[in-house]
Amino acid sequence: PAPVWCSGGLILSGHTDVVPVEGQVWATDPFTLTYKEADQCYYGRGTTDMKGFLAVVLALTPTFLAMERRAPIHYAFSYSEEIGCIGAKVLVEYLAKLKINGKPFTADGCLIGEPTGMKVNIGNKGIWMWECKVHGKPIHSSRAMLGTSCNAIDYAAQIVMKIKELALHIRDHGHRDERYECPFACVTTALISGGNAVNTVPEHCQFSFNIRILKNEEGIQLEKDLQTYIDEAVLPEMRKEFADASVKIIRGPNFPAFNGEEKAPFTQHALHVCRVQKAGTTSGGTEAGFFQDTLSIPTVISGPGDVKYAHVEDERVSDKHMQQSTQMVKDLATLLTGAHKLGSL
């Protein structure tokens, strides 16, 4: 086999973490793999997203080791994908600094095994996430609005409504990509909490919001526009009531959008081995943008499972998809790393 740390070849990428099962009612134990002959599916948390793909890759390891190869096969298994592709970002930043014989690390292609129903995707939205912390001044609610307190929830609500205004502007006037079910960058305020008693003007309020981006500039612009509004409209009013009032926008995990090329040779290889005619897109996020943008490695997304079963109770992946994925990964590895001439299968 080729040395582990050398350039070229194929990267097989997937994440090892799963989402929780709390609040879900499963017909089987979510952490015990269960096969049902009735629908020929494997049940369990992560079977679709995306431990089915990892199982395919690991099961093929003896095959890969026995192959005569001219190039390596790299396993890129990452952590904390479900909270912002954190592990993949760390890995790609490491690889970006890595030198092989004095040259930057690279590969001929990267396969992200997210569930696509064994279709080939060459695009996904990225995400930027933020937490907003609003600090006011508490007082007994019987003395509210006398200029001696500052209601953090009131001002947080103003900021949330500004986010909605900016979101509608992006929807109606921003960049669009009709390949997506939601063809614009969509913004969501997702979590909010504040106050400590019904009879107290709240001192604190915090909320989280995010944008699913088509282009990285959209996240930067949203943050900039919101910060300008806070600095020019919100804080001056807050500090009339409380000089030490504050609003902090804290940027959380983010990962880039992925925009692949359908005519790229690696995409064409993937379409060929999957026996599909046209590449698609997915609105969910993946690490594909890191590999393609940061490392300039041609990337596609294709894996076993239907995304409608991801993250829900009774998550499952069909045996048919597992078999198809096994053949697809084996064929792609042969094309990109086998000892023969590239392109023969």
C-alpha positions as CSV (number, residue, x, y, z in Angstrom):
1,P,0.0,0.0,0.0
2,A,1.0,3.6,-0.5
3,P,2.4,5.4,2.6
4,V,-0.2,6.9,4.9
5,W,1.1,10.4,4.6
6,C,1.5,11.1,1.0
7,S,-0.6,13.3,-1.4
8,G,-3.0,12.3,-4.1
9,G,-5.6,9.6,-4.0
10,L,-9.1,9.6,-2.4
11,I,-10.4,11.1,0.8
12,L,-13.4,9.4,2.4
13,S,-14.9,11.8,4.8
14,G,-17.6,11.4,7.5
15,H,-18.5,12.4,11.0
16,T,-18.6,10.1,14.1
17,D,-21.1,12.1,16.3
18,V,-24.9,11.8,16.4
19,V,-27.8,13.9,17.6
20,P,-29.5,13.0,20.9
21,V,-32.6,10.7,21.2
22,E,-34.2,12.5,24.1
23,G,-37.9,13.2,23.6
24,Q,-38.2,10.6,20.8
25,V,-40.2,7.4,21.0
26,W,-38.4,4.5,19.2
27,A,-39.8,1.1,18.3
28,T,-36.3,-0.4,18.9
29,D,-33.3,0.5,21.0
30,P,-31.7,3.4,19.2
31,F,-28.2,2.4,20.2
32,T,-28.6,-1.3,19.2
33,L,-28.4,-2.0,15.5
34,T,-31.6,-3.7,14.5
35,Y,-32.3,-5.3,11.1
36,K,-35.9,-5.7,10.0
37,E,-36.5,-8.2,7.2
38,A,-40.0,-6.6,6.5
39,D,-38.5,-3.5,4.9
40,Q,-34.8,-4.7,4.7
41,C,-33.6,-1.7,6.7
42,Y,-31.1,-1.2,9.5
43,Y,-32.5,0.8,12.5
44,G,-30.5,2.8,15.0
45,R,-29.3,6.3,15.8
46,G,-26.9,7.5,13.1
47,T,-27.7,4.7,10.6
48,T,-28.7,7.3,8.0
49,D,-26.6,10.2,9.3
50,M,-24.0,8.9,8.6
51,K,-22.7,5.8,10.3
52,G,-23.9,3.7,7.5
53,F,-21.3,5.3,5.3
54,L,-18.6,4.8,7.9
55,A,-19.5,1.2,8.2
56,V,-19.1,0.8,4.4
57,V,-15.7,2.4,4.5
58,L,-14.5,0.3,7.5
59,A,-15.8,-2.9,6.0
60,L,-13.9,-2.2,2.8
61,T,-10.6,-1.7,4.6
62,P,-9.4,-5.3,3.9
63,T,-10.2,-4.8,0.2
64,F,-8.3,-1.5,0.1
65,L,-5.3,-3.0,1.8
66,A,-5.3,-5.9,-0.7
67,M,-5.5,-3.6,-3.7
68,E,-2.5,-2.8,-5.8
69,R,-2.6,1.0,-5.6
70,R,-0.6,3.9,-7.0
71,A,-2.1,6.4,-4.5
72,P,-3.4,6.4,-1.0
73,I,-6.9,6.3,0.4
74,H,-7.4,8.7,3.3
75,Y,-10.0,8.2,6.1
76,A,-11.2,11.6,7.3
77,F,-13.5,10.8,10.3
78,S,-14.3,14.0,12.2
79,Y,-16.1,14.9,15.5
80,S,-18.8,17.5,16.4
81,E,-20.2,17.9,12.9
82,E,-23.7,18.2,14.3
83,I,-22.8,21.5,16.1
84,G,-20.9,23.2,13.3
85,C,-18.4,20.9,11.5
86,I,-15.9,21.6,14.3
87,G,-13.8,18.5,13.9
88,A,-13.6,18.8,10.1
89,K,-12.5,22.4,10.4
90,V,-9.6,21.4,12.7
91,L,-8.6,18.6,10.4
92,V,-8.6,20.7,7.3
93,E,-6.7,23.5,9.0
94,Y,-4.1,20.9,10.0
95,L,-3.9,19.5,6.4
96,A,-3.6,23.0,5.0
97,K,-0.3,23.4,6.9
98,L,1.0,19.9,6.2
99,K,3.9,19.4,3.7
100,I,4.6,16.2,1.9
101,N,8.1,16.2,0.4
102,G,8.1,19.9,0.7
103,K,4.8,20.4,-1.1
104,P,1.3,21.1,0.2
105,F,-1.0,18.1,1.0
106,T,-3.6,17.5,-1.7
107,A,-5.8,14.7,-3.1
108,D,-7.5,13.8,-6.4
109,G,-10.9,13.8,-4.8
110,C,-13.0,13.8,-1.6
111,L,-16.2,11.9,-1.1
112,I,-18.4,13.1,1.7
113,G,-20.7,10.2,2.7
114,E,-23.8,12.2,3.9
115,P,-27.1,10.6,3.1
116,T,-28.2,11.4,-0.5
117,G,-30.2,8.3,-1.4
118,M,-27.0,7.4,-3.5
119,K,-27.5,10.5,-5.7
120,V,-24.5,12.8,-6.3
121,N,-24.6,16.3,-4.8
122,I,-22.2,19.1,-5.7
123,G,-23.6,21.9,-3.5
124,N,-24.7,22.6,0.0
125,K,-25.4,25.7,2.0
126,G,-23.0,26.9,4.6
127,I,-24.0,28.3,8.0
128,W,-23.0,31.1,10.2
129,M,-24.2,31.1,13.9
130,W,-24.2,33.8,16.5
131,E,-25.3,34.3,20.1
132,C,-26.5,37.7,21.2
133,K,-26.2,38.8,24.9
134,V,-28.2,41.8,26.1
135,H,-27.4,43.3,29.5
136,G,-29.8,45.8,31.1
137,K,-30.6,46.9,34.6
138,P,-33.1,45.1,36.9
139,I,-35.7,46.6,39.2
140,H,-39.0,45.6,40.8
141,S,-41.6,45.7,38.0
142,S,-43.7,48.2,39.9
143,R,-41.0,50.7,39.3
144,A,-40.5,49.9,35.6
145,M,-40.2,52.7,32.9
146,L,-39.2,55.4,35.4
147,G,-35.8,55.8,33.8
148,T,-34.2,53.8,36.6
149,S,-34.1,50.4,34.9
150,C,-33.3,48.9,31.5
151,N,-35.4,46.0,30.2
152,A,-33.0,43.5,28.4
153,I,-35.9,41.5,26.9
154,D,-37.5,44.6,25.4
155,Y,-34.2,45.6,23.6
156,A,-33.5,42.0,22.6
157,A,-36.9,41.9,21.0
158,Q,-36.1,44.9,19.0
159,I,-32.9,43.3,17.7
160,V,-34.8,40.1,16.9
161,M,-37.2,42.1,14.8
162,K,-34.3,43.8,13.0
163,I,-32.9,40.4,12.2
164,K,-36.3,39.5,10.7
165,E,-36.2,42.7,8.6
166,L,-32.8,41.9,7.3
167,A,-33.8,38.3,6.6
168,L,-36.8,39.5,4.5
169,H,-34.5,41.8,2.6
170,I,-32.1,38.9,1.9
171,R,-35.0,36.7,0.8
172,D,-36.4,39.3,-1.6
173,H,-33.3,41.0,-2.9
174,G,-30.3,38.8,-2.2
175,H,-28.5,36.1,-4.2
176,R,-30.6,33.2,-5.3
177,D,-29.7,29.7,-6.5
178,E,-32.7,27.9,-7.9
179,R,-31.0,24.5,-7.6
180,Y,-32.1,24.6,-3.9
181,E,-35.6,24.0,-2.5
182,C,-35.0,27.2,-0.5
183,P,-33.2,29.2,-3.1
184,F,-32.0,32.1,-0.9
185,A,-30.0,32.5,2.3
186,C,-32.5,31.9,5.1
187,V,-32.2,33.4,8.5
188,T,-33.6,31.9,11.8
189,T,-33.8,33.1,15.3
190,A,-33.8,29.8,17.1
191,L,-33.3,30.0,20.9
192,I,-34.1,32.8,23.4
193,S,-34.1,33.1,27.2
194,G,-34.2,35.9,29.7
195,G,-35.4,37.3,33.0
196,N,-35.7,35.5,36.3
197,A,-39.1,36.5,37.8
198,V,-42.4,37.8,36.5
199,N,-42.3,40.8,38.8
200,T,-38.7,41.9,37.9
201,V,-37.5,44.0,35.0
202,P,-35.1,41.5,33.3
203,E,-31.4,42.3,33.5
204,H,-30.3,39.7,30.9
205,C,-31.6,38.3,27.7
206,Q,-29.7,36.1,25.3
207,F,-30.7,34.5,22.0
208,S,-29.2,32.6,19.1
209,F,-29.6,33.1,15.4
210,N,-28.1,31.7,12.2
211,I,-28.1,32.1,8.4
212,R,-27.8,29.3,5.9
213,I,-25.6,30.9,3.3
214,L,-25.2,30.5,-0.4
215,K,-22.1,32.7,-0.4
216,N,-19.7,33.4,2.5
217,E,-20.2,37.2,2.1
218,E,-23.9,36.8,3.2
219,G,-22.9,35.9,6.7
220,I,-20.3,38.7,6.9
221,Q,-22.9,41.3,5.6
222,L,-25.6,40.2,8.0
223,E,-23.3,40.5,11.0
224,K,-22.1,43.9,9.8
225,D,-25.6,45.3,9.2
226,L,-26.9,44.0,12.6
227,Q,-23.9,45.5,14.5
228,T,-24.5,48.9,12.8
229,Y,-28.1,48.8,13.9
230,I,-27.2,47.9,17.4
231,D,-24.5,50.6,17.6
232,E,-26.6,53.4,16.1
233,A,-30.2,52.6,17.3
234,V,-30.2,50.2,20.2
235,L,-27.3,51.0,22.5
236,P,-27.9,54.8,22.5
237,E,-31.5,54.2,23.8
238,M,-30.4,51.6,26.3
239,R,-27.7,53.9,27.7
240,K,-30.2,56.7,28.3
241,E,-31.7,54.3,30.9
242,F,-28.5,52.6,32.1
243,A,-25.0,53.9,31.2
244,D,-23.4,50.4,31.5
245,A,-26.0,48.6,29.2
246,S,-24.4,46.4,26.6
247,V,-25.1,44.2,23.7
248,K,-22.6,41.6,22.5
249,I,-22.8,39.6,19.3
250,I,-20.7,36.5,19.7
251,R,-19.8,34.6,16.5
252,G,-20.2,30.8,16.9
253,P,-19.2,27.9,14.7
254,N,-19.5,28.4,11.0
255,F,-18.7,26.5,7.8
256,P,-18.6,27.6,4.2
257,A,-21.1,26.9,1.4
258,F,-20.0,24.2,-1.0
259,N,-20.3,24.9,-4.8
260,G,-18.8,22.1,-6.8
261,E,-18.5,21.7,-10.6
262,E,-20.7,19.2,-12.5
263,K,-18.2,19.1,-15.4
264,A,-15.2,18.4,-13.1
265,P,-13.6,15.0,-13.8
266,F,-14.1,13.8,-10.2
267,T,-17.8,14.7,-10.3
268,Q,-18.1,12.8,-13.6
269,H,-16.4,9.8,-12.1
270,A,-18.9,9.9,-9.2
271,L,-21.9,10.2,-11.5
272,H,-20.6,7.3,-13.5
273,V,-20.1,4.9,-10.7
274,C,-23.4,5.9,-9.1
275,R,-25.1,5.5,-12.4
276,V,-26.9,8.8,-12.2
277,Q,-27.1,11.4,-15.0
278,K,-27.2,14.8,-13.1
279,A,-25.7,16.1,-9.9
280,G,-27.9,17.9,-7.3
281,T,-27.6,19.9,-4.1
282,T,-28.6,19.6,-0.5
283,S,-29.7,22.4,1.9
284,G,-28.1,20.7,4.9
285,G,-24.5,21.5,5.8
286,T,-21.5,19.4,5.3
287,E,-17.7,19.7,5.5
288,A,-17.4,19.7,1.7
289,G,-16.7,23.4,1.5
290,F,-13.7,23.1,3.7
291,F,-12.1,20.4,1.5
292,Q,-12.9,22.2,-1.8
293,D,-12.3,25.8,-0.7
294,T,-9.4,25.5,1.8
295,L,-7.5,22.6,0.2
296,S,-8.7,22.9,-3.4
297,I,-9.7,19.2,-3.5
298,P,-12.5,18.3,-5.9
299,T,-15.4,17.1,-3.7
300,V,-18.8,15.4,-4.1
301,I,-21.4,14.3,-1.6
302,S,-23.0,10.9,-1.9
303,G,-23.9,8.3,0.6
304,P,-26.5,5.7,1.8
305,G,-29.7,6.7,3.4
306,D,-32.6,9.0,2.9
307,V,-32.2,12.4,4.7
308,K,-35.9,12.3,5.7
309,Y,-34.9,9.6,8.3
310,A,-32.0,11.6,9.7
311,H,-32.3,13.0,13.3
312,V,-35.8,11.5,13.8
313,E,-37.1,8.5,15.8
314,D,-36.7,5.1,14.1
315,E,-33.9,6.3,12.0
316,R,-33.0,3.7,9.3
317,V,-30.9,2.9,6.2
318,S,-31.9,0.4,3.6
319,D,-29.7,-2.6,2.9
320,K,-30.0,-1.7,-0.8
321,H,-28.4,1.7,-0.2
322,M,-25.6,0.0,1.9
323,Q,-24.9,-2.4,-1.0
324,Q,-24.9,0.4,-3.5
325,S,-22.6,2.6,-1.4
326,T,-20.2,-0.3,-1.0
327,Q,-19.9,-0.8,-4.7
328,M,-19.7,3.0,-5.4
329,V,-16.9,3.5,-2.8
330,K,-15.0,0.5,-4.1
331,D,-15.3,1.6,-7.7
332,L,-14.3,5.2,-7.0
333,A,-11.3,4.0,-5.0
334,T,-10.3,1.8,-7.9
335,L,-10.6,4.7,-10.4
336,L,-8.6,7.2,-8.3
337,T,-6.0,5.0,-6.6
338,G,-5.7,1.7,-8.4
339,A,-2.4,0.6,-10.1
340,H,-4.0,0.7,-13.5
341,K,-4.5,3.8,-15.7
342,L,-7.0,6.3,-14.4
343,G,-10.4,5.9,-16.0
344,S,-10.5,2.2,-16.5
345,L,-12.9,0.2,-14.3
